[in-house]
Amino acid sequence: MVDELLVYEGSATRVVRTILVVDIVESVRLIEQFEEETIARWRNLVNKVVQQILPQREGRLVKSLGDGMMIEFPRVQSAIAAAFDIQLAALVAGCDVAAERRIFLRIGAHVSSVIAAEHDIYGHGVNLAARLATLAGPGEIVVSADVCDLLTPLLDAEVEDLGDCILKHVSKPIRAYRIGPPGQHPVLEPRGTSIDLRATVAVVPFASRTGKPEDEILGPILADEVIGVLSRSPEVNVVSRLSTAVFHGRDVAAGTVGAHLSADYVISGTYHITGDRLTLAAELADVRSMKAAWSGSLKGSVKGVVTGDDPLISRLVAEACAALMVRELQRSQGKSPPTLESHTLLLSSIILMHRMLPQATERAHRLGRAIGLVGEGHFRGLGHDQVSLDGQAFEGLQQAHAVDRAGGSADADNDSVFQ
């Protein structure tokens, strides 16, 4: 008996895993009333989970019971994404089934150190995940605080705090959270008189291609350096590193990053380290068109980048900014003014410029500064200097009105810009 125990312990290892416990709601009633139908639909659902969902989410089916499943994952984000997929699959499978015959699932999730064997897993974390599942209603997912702490609200999941919950056979109350898939939210635009027409850029931490843990630390450092140099440019808005750091280690599309951070462009990439030599492959993605506006491969020194002596970061920012400006100017030339006010200013300035008088031209220029980037294409077409994009649009508007008050308008008797 002792020998058998030793052999068993030798084949098991202690690892940190996220455990999902999936349970059928009212399984006893379903099997009693609709036995064959329920079993057939449950087997189809389990097959879909095993063959389609788990391979995509790095999951392993530990065991499948007559009315539930136990699944393990190496990462919390993968486990929660799989939980959403499983609930969606159950919902789709029951859409054409009468309500009393449908299979509804409840899921509990917890992350902890467990003892993993070939065909089973053991530990307090497994029991806690099962107990958390009992707090979930039909179609719901309830997770522990340990799981919730590793999720990013609005990006990984919608989170609702259930408070401290009493669980059967658990000595202390457990903080629990109900979660759901992230979704779109209404955004209230801030009130104000200024319109910031500058593009917003997000720089996400770069990913290592070596797979070595000691190389992973350089990714956030590279992103921080790019953010630092890019933020000195008055032509763009830059998302704070505190907001972009959450994407470190995540394989997320530029569209998702842009939607989460309200960014127009995303700078991302990968790097490879050989000794002190660094090769960085970077890309500037246009979130609105989902196309690459620029990409390049740059080489430098790891030590030089960290100390600021290597020009790699400066070259990257210069090339990316140049491509961004070209893309924005191309877009602005065919873009209508965003508001009725800016459209009125544009038409008024064009009328004044066609009067061909010095005072009218000066006032038109001031109105043009009030329009900002929107009027850039029109003024360049008339042969004047490029419109200032320095964010002083409404100061130009005030100066234009000051010309009127001082009597400097081209038509003193007929100085309204609306005529």
C-alpha positions as CSV (number, residue, x, y, z in Angstrom):
1,M,0.0,0.0,0.0
2,V,2.8,2.4,0.9
3,D,4.7,1.5,-2.4
4,E,1.6,2.2,-4.4
5,L,1.2,5.6,-2.7
6,L,4.8,6.5,-3.4
7,V,4.4,5.7,-7.0
8,Y,1.2,7.7,-7.2
9,E,2.9,10.8,-5.6
10,G,5.8,10.5,-7.9
11,S,3.6,10.8,-11.0
12,A,1.9,14.0,-9.8
13,T,3.3,17.5,-9.7
14,R,2.3,20.7,-7.9
15,V,1.5,23.5,-10.4
16,V,-0.5,26.7,-10.5
17,R,-3.6,26.3,-12.6
18,T,-7.0,28.0,-13.2
19,I,-9.8,25.5,-12.6
20,L,-13.2,25.7,-14.3
21,V,-16.0,23.7,-13.0
22,V,-18.9,23.5,-15.4
23,D,-22.3,22.2,-14.1
24,I,-25.7,21.6,-15.7
25,V,-28.5,23.5,-14.0
26,E,-31.3,21.2,-12.9
27,S,-29.6,18.2,-14.4
28,V,-31.6,15.7,-12.3
29,R,-34.9,17.1,-13.7
30,L,-33.7,17.2,-17.3
31,I,-32.4,13.6,-17.2
32,E,-35.5,12.3,-15.4
33,Q,-37.9,14.0,-17.9
34,F,-35.9,14.0,-21.2
35,E,-33.1,11.5,-20.6
36,E,-32.0,10.5,-24.1
37,E,-32.4,14.0,-25.6
38,T,-30.5,15.6,-22.7
39,I,-27.7,13.1,-22.8
40,A,-27.3,13.5,-26.6
41,R,-27.2,17.3,-26.5
42,W,-24.8,17.2,-23.5
43,R,-22.4,14.8,-25.4
44,N,-22.5,17.1,-28.4
45,L,-21.7,20.1,-26.3
46,V,-18.8,18.3,-24.6
47,N,-17.4,17.2,-27.9
48,K,-17.5,20.8,-29.2
49,V,-15.7,22.0,-26.0
50,V,-13.0,19.4,-26.4
51,Q,-12.4,19.6,-30.1
52,Q,-12.9,23.3,-30.8
53,I,-12.8,25.5,-27.6
54,L,-10.0,24.0,-25.5
55,P,-7.4,23.7,-28.2
56,Q,-7.8,27.4,-28.9
57,R,-7.6,28.4,-25.2
58,E,-4.8,26.1,-24.0
59,G,-7.2,24.1,-21.9
60,R,-7.2,20.4,-20.8
61,L,-10.3,18.5,-19.9
62,V,-9.6,16.8,-16.6
63,K,-12.8,14.9,-16.4
64,S,-16.3,14.8,-17.8
65,L,-19.2,13.7,-15.6
66,G,-22.8,13.0,-16.5
67,D,-23.7,16.5,-15.6
68,G,-20.5,18.6,-15.6
69,M,-16.9,19.1,-16.6
70,M,-13.7,20.0,-14.8
71,I,-11.1,21.9,-17.0
72,E,-7.7,23.3,-16.2
73,F,-5.8,26.2,-17.8
74,P,-2.3,27.6,-17.4
75,R,-3.5,31.2,-17.6
76,V,-6.5,33.0,-16.1
77,Q,-7.3,35.0,-19.2
78,S,-7.5,31.8,-21.3
79,A,-9.8,30.1,-18.8
80,I,-12.2,33.0,-18.7
81,A,-12.3,33.3,-22.5
82,A,-13.0,29.6,-22.6
83,A,-15.8,30.0,-20.1
84,F,-17.4,32.7,-22.3
85,D,-17.0,30.4,-25.3
86,I,-18.6,27.5,-23.5
87,Q,-21.6,29.5,-22.3
88,L,-22.1,30.9,-25.8
89,A,-21.9,27.3,-27.3
90,A,-24.6,26.2,-24.8
91,L,-26.8,29.2,-25.7
92,V,-26.5,28.6,-29.5
93,A,-27.2,24.8,-29.0
94,G,-30.4,25.6,-27.2
95,C,-31.8,28.4,-29.3
96,D,-34.3,26.2,-31.1
97,V,-35.1,24.1,-28.0
98,A,-38.1,24.7,-25.7
99,A,-37.1,26.5,-22.5
100,E,-37.9,23.6,-20.2
101,R,-35.7,21.3,-22.3
102,R,-32.6,23.5,-22.7
103,I,-29.3,22.9,-21.1
104,F,-28.2,25.9,-19.0
105,L,-24.7,25.9,-17.5
106,R,-23.2,27.5,-14.4
107,I,-19.5,27.9,-14.1
108,G,-17.1,28.5,-11.2
109,A,-13.5,29.5,-11.5
110,H,-10.5,29.7,-9.1
111,V,-6.8,29.9,-9.6
112,S,-4.4,28.3,-7.1
113,S,-1.7,25.8,-6.5
114,V,-3.0,22.2,-7.2
115,I,-1.6,18.7,-7.5
116,A,-1.9,17.6,-11.1
117,A,-1.9,14.0,-12.1
118,E,-2.4,12.5,-15.6
119,H,-6.2,12.0,-15.2
120,D,-7.1,14.2,-12.3
121,I,-6.3,17.2,-10.2
122,Y,-6.4,17.6,-6.4
123,G,-6.4,20.4,-3.9
124,H,-8.4,23.0,-2.0
125,G,-8.6,25.1,-5.2
126,V,-10.5,22.4,-7.0
127,N,-13.1,22.3,-4.2
128,L,-13.4,26.1,-4.1
129,A,-14.0,26.3,-7.9
130,A,-16.9,23.8,-7.5
131,R,-18.3,25.7,-4.6
132,L,-18.2,29.0,-6.5
133,A,-20.2,27.3,-9.3
134,T,-23.1,26.9,-6.9
135,L,-23.3,30.7,-6.6
136,A,-23.9,31.1,-10.3
137,G,-27.3,31.2,-11.9
138,P,-28.2,29.7,-15.3
139,G,-25.8,31.0,-17.9
140,E,-23.6,32.8,-15.3
141,I,-20.0,32.6,-14.3
142,V,-18.7,33.3,-10.8
143,V,-15.0,33.6,-9.9
144,S,-12.9,34.1,-6.9
145,A,-11.0,37.3,-5.9
146,D,-7.7,35.6,-7.0
147,V,-9.1,35.2,-10.5
148,C,-10.7,38.7,-10.6
149,D,-7.4,40.3,-9.6
150,L,-5.8,39.0,-12.8
151,L,-8.5,40.3,-15.1
152,T,-8.7,43.7,-16.6
153,P,-12.3,45.1,-16.3
154,L,-13.9,46.1,-19.7
155,L,-11.1,44.3,-21.6
156,D,-11.2,40.7,-20.2
157,A,-14.6,40.8,-18.7
158,E,-17.5,42.8,-17.1
159,V,-17.2,42.3,-13.4
160,E,-19.8,42.5,-10.6
161,D,-18.8,42.3,-7.0
162,L,-21.0,39.8,-5.1
163,G,-19.3,40.6,-1.8
164,D,-18.2,38.0,0.8
165,C,-20.1,34.8,0.3
166,I,-20.6,31.8,2.6
167,L,-19.8,28.5,0.9
168,K,-20.6,25.0,2.1
169,H,-17.7,23.3,3.9
170,V,-15.5,26.4,3.6
171,S,-14.5,27.9,6.9
172,K,-14.2,31.5,6.0
173,P,-16.4,33.8,3.7
174,I,-15.0,34.0,0.2
175,R,-15.1,37.2,-1.9
176,A,-16.9,36.3,-5.2
177,Y,-17.5,38.1,-8.5
178,R,-20.0,37.5,-11.3
179,I,-18.4,38.1,-14.7
180,G,-19.7,38.4,-18.2
181,P,-18.1,39.0,-21.7
182,P,-16.8,42.6,-22.3
183,G,-19.1,44.7,-24.4
184,Q,-19.6,48.1,-25.9
185,H,-20.5,51.0,-23.5
186,P,-22.0,54.4,-24.3
187,V,-19.4,57.1,-24.2
188,L,-20.3,60.6,-23.1
189,E,-18.3,63.1,-25.0
190,P,-16.8,65.8,-22.8
191,R,-18.3,69.2,-23.1
192,G,-16.1,72.1,-24.1
193,T,-15.3,74.6,-26.8
194,S,-12.1,73.1,-28.1
195,I,-11.8,70.3,-30.7
196,D,-8.6,68.3,-30.5
197,L,-8.1,67.0,-34.0
198,R,-4.7,65.4,-33.3
199,A,-4.4,61.6,-33.7
200,T,-4.0,59.5,-30.6
201,V,-1.3,56.8,-30.5
202,A,-1.0,53.8,-28.2
203,V,2.3,52.0,-27.8
204,V,1.9,48.5,-26.4
205,P,4.8,46.5,-24.8
206,F,6.9,44.7,-27.5
207,A,7.0,40.9,-27.5
208,S,10.2,38.8,-27.3
209,R,10.8,36.2,-30.0
210,T,13.4,34.3,-28.0
211,G,11.0,32.7,-25.5
212,K,13.6,33.3,-22.7
213,P,12.1,34.7,-19.5
214,E,15.1,36.9,-18.9
215,D,14.4,38.7,-22.3
216,E,10.8,39.5,-21.5
217,I,11.6,42.5,-19.3
218,L,12.9,44.4,-22.3
219,G,9.5,44.6,-24.0
220,P,7.9,47.1,-21.5
221,I,11.2,49.1,-21.4
222,L,11.2,49.5,-25.2
223,A,7.6,50.7,-25.1
224,D,8.3,53.2,-22.3
225,E,11.2,54.6,-24.3
226,V,9.0,55.0,-27.4
227,I,6.2,56.7,-25.3
228,G,8.8,59.0,-23.8
229,V,10.1,60.2,-27.1
230,L,6.7,60.3,-28.9
231,S,5.1,62.4,-26.1
232,R,7.5,65.2,-26.9
233,S,5.8,65.7,-30.3
234,P,3.1,68.4,-30.3
235,E,1.4,66.7,-33.3
236,V,0.0,63.7,-31.6
237,N,-1.7,62.6,-28.4
238,V,0.0,59.6,-26.6
239,V,-1.7,57.1,-24.4
240,S,-0.1,56.7,-20.9
241,R,2.1,53.7,-20.2
242,L,-0.1,52.9,-17.2
243,S,-3.0,52.2,-19.6
244,T,-1.0,50.3,-22.2
245,A,0.9,48.1,-19.7
246,V,-2.1,45.9,-19.3
247,F,-1.5,44.5,-22.9
248,H,2.0,43.1,-21.9
249,G,2.0,39.4,-22.9
250,R,-1.3,39.5,-24.6
251,D,-1.9,38.5,-28.2
252,V,-4.5,41.2,-28.9
253,A,-5.4,42.8,-32.3
254,A,-4.8,46.5,-32.9
255,G,-8.5,47.0,-33.2
256,T,-9.1,45.7,-29.7
257,V,-6.3,47.9,-28.3
258,G,-7.6,51.0,-30.2
259,A,-11.2,50.4,-29.0
260,H,-10.1,49.9,-25.4
261,L,-7.8,53.0,-25.3
262,S,-9.7,55.2,-27.8
263,A,-6.6,55.3,-29.9
264,D,-6.4,56.0,-33.7
265,Y,-3.0,54.3,-34.1
266,V,-1.2,51.4,-32.3
267,I,2.6,50.9,-32.3
268,S,3.5,47.3,-31.6
269,G,6.2,44.7,-32.6
270,T,8.6,42.0,-31.6
271,Y,12.3,41.9,-30.8
272,H,15.1,39.4,-30.8
273,I,18.2,39.5,-28.6
274,T,21.6,38.0,-29.5
275,G,24.2,38.9,-27.0
276,D,24.0,42.7,-26.8
277,R,22.6,43.1,-30.2
278,L,18.9,43.9,-30.6
279,T,16.7,43.5,-33.6
280,L,13.3,45.2,-33.4
281,A,10.5,44.7,-35.9
282,A,7.9,47.4,-35.3
283,E,4.6,48.4,-36.9
284,L,2.3,51.4,-36.9
285,A,-1.3,50.1,-37.4
286,D,-4.2,52.4,-38.4
287,V,-7.1,51.3,-36.2
288,R,-9.7,52.9,-38.4
289,S,-8.7,51.1,-41.6
290,M,-7.1,48.0,-39.9
291,K,-4.1,48.4,-42.2
292,A,-0.4,48.9,-41.4
293,A,0.6,52.6,-42.0
294,W,4.3,51.8,-41.5
295,S,6.5,48.9,-40.6
296,G,10.3,48.6,-40.2
297,S,13.1,46.6,-38.8
298,L,15.7,48.4,-36.7
299,K,19.0,47.2,-35.1
300,G,20.8,48.5,-32.1
301,S,22.4,47.7,-28.8
302,V,20.5,46.5,-25.7
303,K,22.7,48.5,-23.4
304,G,22.5,51.6,-25.6
305,V,18.7,51.5,-25.7
306,V,18.5,51.1,-21.9
307,T,21.0,53.9,-21.3
308,G,19.6,56.2,-24.0
309,D,22.8,56.2,-26.1
310,D,21.5,54.2,-29.0
311,P,19.4,56.1,-31.6
312,L,17.1,53.1,-32.3
313,I,14.1,54.5,-30.5
314,S,14.5,58.0,-32.0
315,R,14.7,56.4,-35.5
316,L,11.6,54.4,-34.8
317,V,9.6,57.4,-33.6
318,A,10.8,59.6,-36.5
319,E,9.8,57.0,-39.2
320,A,6.4,56.2,-37.5
321,C,5.5,59.8,-37.0
322,A,6.4,60.7,-40.6
323,A,4.1,57.9,-41.8
324,L,1.4,58.9,-39.4
325,M,1.4,62.5,-40.6
326,V,1.2,61.5,-44.3
327,R,-1.8,59.2,-43.5
328,E,-3.5,62.0,-41.5
329,L,-3.0,64.6,-44.3
330,Q,-4.3,62.2,-46.9
331,R,-7.4,61.6,-44.7
332,S,-8.0,65.3,-44.0
333,Q,-8.0,66.3,-47.6
334,G,-11.1,64.2,-48.3
335,K,-12.8,64.6,-45.0
336,S,-15.7,66.9,-44.3
337,P,-15.6,69.3,-41.4
338,P,-16.7,67.5,-38.2
339,T,-19.2,70.1,-37.0
340,L,-21.6,72.7,-38.4
341,E,-19.5,75.4,-36.7
342,S,-16.3,74.3,-38.4
343,H,-18.1,74.0,-41.8
344,T,-19.4,77.6,-41.4
345,L,-15.9,78.9,-40.6
346,L,-14.4,77.1,-43.6
347,L,-17.0,78.6,-46.0
348,S,-16.5,82.1,-44.4
349,S,-12.8,82.0,-44.8
350,I,-12.9,80.9,-48.4
351,I,-15.3,83.8,-49.2
352,L,-13.0,86.3,-47.6
353,M,-9.9,85.0,-49.4
354,H,-11.6,85.4,-52.7
355,R,-12.1,89.1,-52.1
356,M,-8.4,89.4,-52.8
357,L,-7.9,92.2,-50.2
358,P,-5.0,92.1,-47.6
359,Q,-7.4,92.6,-44.6
360,A,-9.8,89.9,-45.8
361,T,-7.0,87.5,-46.4
362,E,-5.6,88.1,-43.0
363,R,-9.0,87.4,-41.4
364,A,-9.4,84.3,-43.5
365,H,-6.1,83.0,-42.2
366,R,-7.3,83.5,-38.7
367,L,-10.5,81.6,-39.4
368,G,-8.4,78.9,-41.0
369,R,-6.5,78.5,-37.7
370,A,-9.8,78.1,-36.0
371,I,-10.7,75.3,-38.3
372,G,-7.4,73.5,-37.6
373,L,-6.6,70.4,-39.5
374,V,-10.0,70.3,-41.3
375,G,-9.1,73.2,-43.5
376,E,-5.6,72.2,-44.3
377,G,-6.3,70.7,-47.7
378,H,-8.3,73.7,-48.8
379,F,-5.7,76.3,-47.8
380,R,-2.8,74.4,-49.4
381,G,-4.8,74.3,-52.6
382,L,-5.0,78.1,-52.6
383,G,-1.2,78.4,-52.3
384,H,-0.9,79.6,-48.7
385,D,1.3,78.3,-46.0
386,Q,0.2,75.1,-44.2
387,V,-2.4,75.7,-41.5
388,S,-1.0,75.6,-38.0
389,L,-1.9,72.3,-36.2
390,D,-0.7,73.5,-32.8
391,G,-4.0,73.3,-31.0
392,Q,-4.6,77.1,-30.9
393,A,-7.7,76.9,-33.2
394,F,-10.1,78.9,-31.1
395,E,-7.5,81.5,-30.3
396,G,-7.4,82.2,-34.0
397,L,-11.2,82.5,-34.0
398,Q,-11.0,85.1,-31.2
399,Q,-8.3,87.1,-33.1
400,A,-10.5,87.0,-36.3
401,H,-13.3,88.6,-34.4
402,A,-10.9,91.1,-32.9
403,V,-10.1,92.3,-36.4
404,D,-13.8,93.1,-36.9
405,R,-14.0,95.0,-33.7
406,A,-10.9,97.0,-34.6
407,G,-12.4,98.0,-37.9
408,G,-9.9,95.9,-39.9
409,S,-12.4,93.9,-41.9
410,A,-12.3,94.3,-45.7
411,D,-16.0,95.5,-45.8
412,A,-16.6,97.8,-42.9
413,D,-20.2,98.2,-43.8
414,N,-20.7,94.6,-44.6
415,D,-18.3,92.7,-42.4
416,S,-20.4,89.7,-41.4
417,V,-18.7,86.4,-42.4
418,F,-22.0,84.9,-43.2
419,Q,-22.6,87.3,-46.2
